[in-house]
Amino acid sequence: MDRYDHLMFTDAVKALQEADGSAEMYARSYGARTHDLSADEVAFVASRTSFYMATVSETGWPYIQHRGGPAGFLKVLDDHTLAFADYRGNKQHISEGNLAGDDRVSMFLMDYPRKARMKLQGRATFAQAQDNPNLAEQLAVDGQGRVERLVTIRLEAFDWNCPQFITPRFDASEIAQLVGPEMDKLTARIAELEVENAKLKGQG
């Protein structure tokens, strides 16, 4: 896997870093990093319930798609390869069509509660599920329907972003973990308030 700076720090980018005084700092920090996914990074990927993936169209326009599912729906096949199942959607096929002309993708994996984000660059391919039933079975998620296509991303580079300006957000399961045993009481109280609110509206 290549270094992130080798792919993303073009001559134009380096010129701006030189002017801003950050070039030497980045040269030191990226030069000291390893380039394969570590156990911590594999765990981070496996715990994501969503990500954003960007492709580029034949007209040169970027397109960003959101993908979501239960934790683990984005699989780490090895320290260079990610994959996920593609199900029946709106049939626009924009990402798939873009990748037919340019297989490069950029991905953002967000952990909003912990204010962490991982950026990945790779080359992605779509394949029909029936062409690789074993992988289709491995990537399938219960309750999502029939797997139609398989998306495999061969990673080229990755990097971590700083937590600045990430607003913490929590989904229902994360809130339940934070609240703990009080969750049932909170849910019951919300239900009571909703009943009271409905009565007040009826009296209005």
C-alpha positions in Angstrom: 0.0 0.0 0.0 1.3 3.4 -0.9 1.8 6.3 1.5 -1.1 8.7 1.6 1.1 11.7 1.0 2.5 10.1 -2.1 -0.9 10.0 -3.7 -2.5 13.2 -2.4 0.3 15.7 -2.1 0.7 16.9 -5.7 3.1 19.6 -6.7 0.4 22.2 -6.3 -0.4 20.9 -2.8 3.2 20.9 -1.8 3.7 24.4 -3.1 0.8 25.6 -0.8 2.3 23.6 2.1 5.7 25.3 1.5 4.0 28.7 1.5 2.1 27.9 4.7 5.1 26.4 6.5 3.6 22.9 6.9 5.6 21.0 4.4 8.4 19.9 6.7 6.0 18.8 9.4 4.1 16.6 7.0 7.3 15.1 5.6 8.3 14.0 9.1 4.9 12.7 10.1 4.1 10.7 7.0 7.6 9.3 6.6 7.3 7.7 10.0 4.0 5.9 9.4 3.3 2.3 8.4 1.2 1.7 5.3 -0.8 -1.5 6.0 -4.0 -1.7 8.1 -3.2 -2.4 11.7 -5.4 -4.3 14.1 -6.8 -1.0 15.4 -7.7 0.2 11.9 -9.3 -3.2 11.0 -11.4 -2.9 14.2 -12.4 0.7 13.3 -13.6 -0.4 9.8 -15.5 -3.4 11.2 -17.3 -1.2 13.7 -18.6 1.3 11.2 -22.4 1.5 10.4 -21.9 3.8 7.5 -19.4 5.5 5.1 -19.2 7.9 2.2 -17.7 6.9 -1.1 -16.7 9.3 -3.9 -16.3 8.4 -7.5 -15.7 10.6 -10.6 -18.0 10.6 -13.7 -16.9 10.6 -17.3 -17.7 14.3 -17.3 -15.3 14.9 -14.5 -17.8 15.6 -11.8 -17.3 13.9 -8.4 -20.2 11.9 -7.0 -20.5 11.0 -3.3 -22.7 8.1 -2.1 -23.6 7.2 1.4 -23.7 3.5 2.3 -25.1 2.2 5.6 -25.8 -1.1 7.4 -25.2 -2.9 10.7 -21.7 -2.8 12.2 -19.6 -5.2 10.1 -21.4 -4.7 6.8 -18.1 -3.3 5.4 -15.8 -6.2 5.6 -12.0 -6.3 5.8 -10.9 -9.2 3.6 -7.2 -8.6 4.2 -4.9 -5.7 5.1 -5.3 -4.2 1.7 -8.9 -5.1 0.7 -12.4 -4.0 1.8 -15.7 -5.3 0.4 -19.4 -4.9 0.9 -22.6 -6.2 -0.6 -24.7 -4.2 -3.0 -28.5 -4.6 -2.8 -31.4 -3.5 -5.0 -31.6 0.3 -4.7 -32.9 3.2 -6.9 -31.3 1.7 -10.0 -29.4 4.9 -10.9 -26.1 2.9 -11.0 -24.1 6.1 -10.8 -21.2 4.8 -8.7 -21.1 1.6 -10.7 -21.1 3.5 -14.0 -18.4 5.9 -12.9 -16.2 3.0 -11.8 -16.5 1.4 -15.2 -14.5 4.4 -16.6 -12.3 5.2 -13.6 -11.9 2.7 -10.8 -10.5 5.1 -8.2 -12.6 5.9 -5.1 -12.2 8.0 -2.0 -13.9 6.9 1.2 -14.7 8.7 4.5 -15.4 6.5 7.6 -16.8 8.5 10.4 -17.0 7.8 14.2 -19.0 10.8 15.3 -19.2 10.0 19.1 -15.4 9.7 19.3 -14.7 12.4 16.8 -12.6 10.3 14.5 -12.5 9.9 10.8 -10.5 7.7 8.5 -9.8 8.6 4.8 -9.1 5.8 2.3 -8.1 5.8 -1.3 -8.5 2.7 -3.4 -9.6 1.0 -6.6 -13.1 -0.5 -6.6 -14.8 -3.0 -8.8 -18.4 -4.1 -9.0 -19.2 -7.8 -9.8 -22.4 -9.8 -10.0 -23.1 -11.8 -6.9 -23.8 -15.0 -8.8 -20.2 -14.9 -10.2 -18.8 -15.3 -6.7 -21.4 -17.0 -4.4 -18.8 -17.7 -1.6 -18.0 -14.0 -1.3 -21.7 -13.1 -1.7 -22.5 -15.3 1.3 -19.6 -13.8 3.3 -20.8 -10.2 2.6 -24.5 -10.8 3.0 -26.3 -9.0 5.9 -29.4 -10.5 7.4 -32.6 -8.5 6.7 -31.1 -6.5 3.8 -32.6 -8.7 1.0 -30.9 -10.5 -1.9 -27.3 -9.5 -2.7 -27.1 -8.4 -6.3 -23.6 -7.1 -6.7 -20.3 -7.3 -4.8 -18.1 -4.2 -4.4 -14.4 -4.8 -3.7 -12.0 -2.0 -2.9 -8.2 -2.6 -3.2 -6.7 0.0 -0.9 -4.0 2.3 -2.2 -3.5 4.5 0.8 -5.3 5.7 4.0 -4.9 8.4 6.6 -6.6 9.7 9.8 -8.0 13.2 10.1 -7.8 15.4 13.2 -11.0 15.6 15.3 -11.4 19.3 15.0 -14.9 20.5 13.9 -16.4 17.0 14.1 -19.7 17.4 15.9 -20.5 14.3 18.1 -23.6 12.5 17.0 -25.1 9.3 18.5 -27.4 6.7 17.0 -30.0 4.8 19.0 -27.8 1.9 20.1 -25.0 4.3 21.2 -27.5 6.4 23.2 -28.8 3.1 24.8 -25.2 2.2 25.8 -24.7 5.7 27.3 -28.0 5.7 29.2 -27.7 2.1 30.3 -30.3 0.8 32.7 -32.1 4.1 32.7 -33.1 3.6 29.0 -36.3 1.7 29.9 -37.4 4.4 32.3 -36.6 7.1 29.8 -38.6 5.3 27.0 -41.5 4.9 29.4 -41.4 8.6 30.4 -41.3 9.7 26.7 -44.4 7.5 26.1 -46.2 9.1 29.0 -45.4 12.6 27.7 -46.6 11.7 24.3 -50.0 10.5 25.7 -50.3 13.7 27.7 -49.4 15.8 24.7 -52.1 14.1 22.6 -54.7 14.8 25.3 -53.8 18.4 25.5 -54.1 18.7 21.7 -57.5 17.1 21.9 -58.6 19.7 24.5 -57.3 22.6 22.4 
